[in-house]
Amino acid sequence: MEVDELTGKIEVREYLAITEGGRVINPQGFEQQVQGAVAQGIGYALMEQVTLDKGEILNPNFANYLMPTSLDLPDIESLAVETVEPTGPFGMKGIGEVGTNAPLPAIAGAIEDALGVRLTQSPFTAGRVLSLLVPKGQE
């Protein structure tokens, strides 16, 4: 991950997803589910936000609700940890939902490690990053 300290822009450069999803029957389908889940999790971390005013959604469509595109996403490496889920069909279990959970805390931890500041509200926009950075010499 890279953070531009002048603009506050965060760029995830690469991502490794290690997913335990039960038995993998269709490796391509597994990979696609993980890739999509990671993309959604990165979107939650860096740009997706429902804006409300007195309960009214101010960004109800994709014209002004930001979501990541392929240009916003890093190379995503995916590894499957294959097990057998006794309660799932053919030993499988859901994987798409699991992959959305890890990017946000992983990115938050990387920001804290890189900058020494903790962001506690997502998305981690450039403005939020900049608001926490103290200019050098003013520590």
N, C-alpha and C positions, 0 to 999 in steps of 0.2 A: 504494500500500500504506500502511496505517496500523498503527502499533504503539502500544498503550496502555502507557505507561511505568509506570502504577500496577499493572496486572494482568498485563502481559506478553502480552496477547492480540494476535495478528496478524490483520489483515483485509486481504485482497487486494481492492482497490476496482475495478480494471479490469485487463484483460489483452488484449494484442495478440499474436496468433499469426500469424506470417508463415511459411507452409509451402511448401517446394518438394517437390511430390509427383508430378512427372512430368505427363503429360497429364491434365487434369481432364475426364472424360467425364460424370460426374454431379455437378454442383455442390452439390446438396443433400446427397448422400452424403458428399462431401468435407468439407463444413461440419460435418456430424454427427460424422464421424470425428475431426476436429480438436477440436471441442467436448468430446467424450468423453475424448480423450487429455489435454487440458489439465486437465479436472476430475480425472482420475486423478493427474496430476502434482502438482496442488495438494494432493490428499489425501496423497500421499507426503511432500510438504514440510511439511504442517502437522499431520497427525493420524494417518496410518496407521502402525502399528507392530505387528509380530508379537512377542508377549512369550513368552519361553522360560524354562524352569527345568529344567536338566539334560536338555535336548533335548525336553522336553514342551512343546507349544504351549499356553499358558494362556488364549489368547483365540481358540479355534478356530471361532467362529461370529459372525454379524453382531449378536448381542446385546451383545457386548463388544469387538468390533473396529470402531473408528471409521472411517467413510468419509464424505466430503463428500456433502451433499445439495444440492438446488438453492438452499436457503437459505444455504449456506456459500460459494457460488460467486459470483464477480463477473460483470459483463457481459463476455463474451468476444467480441472482434472478431477476425475471421479473414480473412486475405488469402492468396490462392493465388499462388504464383510458378510459372507453368506452363512446363514444359520437356518434352522428349521423352526418355524413358528407353529407350535402344535394347535393353536386355535384358528389359524388362517387356512384358507383353501390351498391345498397342495404345498403347505408349508410357507406360504407367502404372507406378507403384511404390507400395509400402505407405506409408500416411500415419499410421495410428492409432498405430503404435509410436513414430514420430518425435516426436509431440507430447507424449509423456509425459516426455521428457528435459529440456525447457527450464524448466518451472516451478520445480523445486527450486533450481537454481543462480541463477535470476533472483530468486527470493524471498530466498535467502541474501545475494545482493549488495545487494538493497534494504534488508535488515535492517542490514547492515554500513554502508551509506551513511547510513541514518537514525539509527542508534544508536552507530556507531563501534565495534561489537563484532562478532566473527566467530563464528558458530555453526558447529561442525564435525560435529555429529551431528544427524541428522534423526530424527523429525519435530521441527520448531521449535515446541515447545509453549510455553505461557505460562510454565511453570516453568523451562524452559531459558533463555528470554529473561531472566526475572527474575534467575536465578542469575548472569548475566553483567553485569547493570547495577549499577554502584556508586552508592549513594545520594549525592545532591548534597552537597557539603561534606566528603565522605570520600575524594575523589580522591587 
